[in-house]
Amino acid sequence: MKALRVLLYGKPGVGKTTIASSFAANVARRGGKVLYVDTEDGVLEPITGVTLLQTTSYHEVAQSITGKRFNLIVVDTIDGL
């Protein structure tokens, strides 16, 4: 399967984090392996089956994905890295 990249863009408060969290939860419910990188403490509650990494370090993200296979990686917000 080819990789797919999606950028959600919009003003603060329009629901980008809500959409990303919902999508991550849906993929995890279907058995997918999900990494959710939160750079702004935007995730309001834990997401069942999703690995949550709260960091602003690009190197920490790289270490978290090296040698692992994720079906979905969410970076919320990319400007935080």
ABEGO torsion letter per residue (X at the ends): XBBBBBBBBEBBGAGAAAAAAAAAAAAAAAGBBBBBBBAAGABABBBBGBBBBBBABAAAAAAAABGBBBABBBBOBAAAX
